[in-house]
Each structure stands twice: as structure tokens, then as C-alpha cells.
Amino acid sequence: MSATVQHASFWAGTPALLAVAFGCALLVTLALLALLWPRLRRPDVRARVGRFTVPPAPPTLQPAAAFAGEAPAREWGDRLFGGGQWWGAFKEKLELARIERPAGEIVLVTTLATLAAAVVLSLMAGTPVLAIPILGLGPAAMLAIVNQRLARQRRQFREQLPSHLQELASAMRAGHSLVSGLRTIASSAAEPMRTELQRVLADEQLGVPLDAALAPMARRMASDDVKQVALVAALHERTGGNMAAVLDQVAEGVRERMELRRELESLTAQARLSRWVVTLLPPALMLVISIENGSYLRPLFHTSAGVLLLLVAFGMVVAGSLAMKAIVNVEA
């Protein structure tokens, strides 16, 4: 009786196999075209001739004048999500993480890859149940990658900050002003410090007070230490004083917090590893069981109670992983 029900299922028939195979091939082709189209697209006649007749744009205009292949993805994303506040925050994250691909293209590729993975896994399991968690895991994985690269940039900024604060204090002792000292540091600093200081100096040249120009950098880099520097700059502008000594104290405090942060990371390393082990253990165990005895897990995917228990287990694993993440992430 069970064999009859299995052969009567649509997902086990030949039409479903052909439809899913065609859908997977179509999605993979669209994803490849989305990635390769900016490079395969040939410029028009005006663009080809313009390279020999028009002088190159100045360096300050190069980020705004991106190559023509990025325009469709950017315009598509702005038209579809431009009204949402989260879209602006997402584009800012990509910029701070130094991801050069347009936000619309990243969303498009992620959507196509997620749909393709959901269809393939559903076909392999013989049930569309696996498509439900995969549709959520695709965007979550993309956001995790972006956040990880953003955290790396902010960590590099924190590591660069103490030495540059000491350089700024030394420049002020040598007779430089605060702005000229920042300009000297920006000319020789590495990324991401150079870009952030150039933004601050550009705002200051437009007439923005230095403390107000430092506030966006503190927000972008999630650095309370930059807020202290902005406060010191505001006090120095209003009352004066020995700012070089104050900057030395701020740099020493930043260094002490970095040492404390490294100690906390070393103490919680085992807990972070345990979180990933506990999170990945259930799907790894299901994979091993399905390889050894595929019929053992069949009730989880082909019965209503099994599907319900599978979804509940998936939610509990995700909730437990997030809870362990909140426990081990200690802000220094």
C-alpha cells in the first residue's frame, strides 16, 4: 500500500523530475548571466570613442561613475526597494564591508541561488518540505557573510586607531593643528582608516564642525572611542588645553580595551565552537542516516506529523544557536 502511494505522488513521477531539472538549469543560467553580464556587455560606440577623446574623470568622481554594467542592477534594486529604510542600511553595510558589487545584483544572485538550492534539495529528498528552511537560510547566509566582512573592517579600524591617535598627538606637539594632523595621517593611513578620515576632512572643508564630522565615522565604525575623540575635539575648540596629552590618554584607553576584548575572545572561543558543533550536529546526523538507511527518515518527510516535528526541530535549533550566540558575545 505504501509503495502505491509513493508512486502516485507527483514528486516521484517523471514529469516532476523533468520540470525540476529544467527549473534548476534555468535558475543556474540566470545566475551565471547576472554575474557575467557586466563583463560580457560591450560598450557602445560613444563609450569606445570617448576613451580616446575625453580626458579621464578625476579620482573623486570614479566611485560615482561606476562601469555601465552595474547600472541595471543598481537601478533595479533602487526602484524595487528604494523606499525602504532597510535598503539604505543594507547598501551602507555593503559599502563599509568594501563589497564592490551593486546591492541589487547581490540580492538577485542570492534569490536565484536560494531558489535553485531549494529545488535541488527538494528533488533529492522527494518532498518540498526542505524548500521551506532553505528559502530562509539563503538570505541569512548572505547577510552573515556581509556582517562578517563588516565586522572585519571594523576590527581593523579598531586596531589602527591607537597608533594613529598617538601619531596625531605627536603631530600636535610638533605644531600642527588638529585638522592638519588628521590630514597628515589620512595621507599615509591604510584602509579603512584612510577612507574614513578622508570623509571627515571633506565634511570639515564644507564647513561642518570637526566634532560633528567625526560623529558619522563613529556610527559607521561602531566605535565609542571615536566619540571620545569627537568630544575632545569639541572641548579643545571651545576651551583649548593640552589636547596632545588627552589624545595620549584616549589612545591608552583604546589599547587597554583591545587587550580586554582579546582576552574575552580567547575565553569564549570554546563556547563559540560548541555553538557551531551543536548547531550543525542535527543536519550532519540526518545526512549520515540518510546515506546509510534512507527509508529510516522517510516518515519525517512524507507524513504530516513528521513534517511538523521537522519544522519544530529546525526552529528550536535556530533559536538555540541564537541564544548561545547572545551568551558568548560579550561587549568589551
SULQUI-V323763 format. One record per pair of residues at least 24 apart in sequence whose ideal C-beta (glycine too) atoms are under 6 Angstrom apart, sorted by the first residue. I is the first residue (numbers start at 1). J is the second residue. Records with the same first field share a line. If there is no record, write none. Layout:
# SULQUI-V323763
I: J + J
This chain:
# SULQUI-V323763
11: 126
20: 119 + 123
23: 119
24: 116 + 119 + 120
27: 112 + 115 + 116
28: 116
30: 112
31: 109 + 112 + 113
34: 108 + 109
38: 69
41: 69
70: 102
73: 102 + 104 + 105
74: 102 + 104
76: 104
77: 103 + 104
93: 146 + 150
96: 150 + 220
97: 146 + 149 + 150 + 153
110: 138 + 142
114: 138
125: 301
127: 301
129: 301 + 307
133: 314
153: 192
154: 221 + 222
157: 192 + 221
160: 193
161: 225 + 254
162: 251 + 254 + 255
165: 247 + 250 + 251
166: 251
168: 247
169: 244 + 247 + 248
172: 243 + 244
173: 244
225: 254
257: 332
260: 332
261: 332
264: 330 + 332
268: 328
271: 328
272: 328
275: 324
279: 321
282: 317
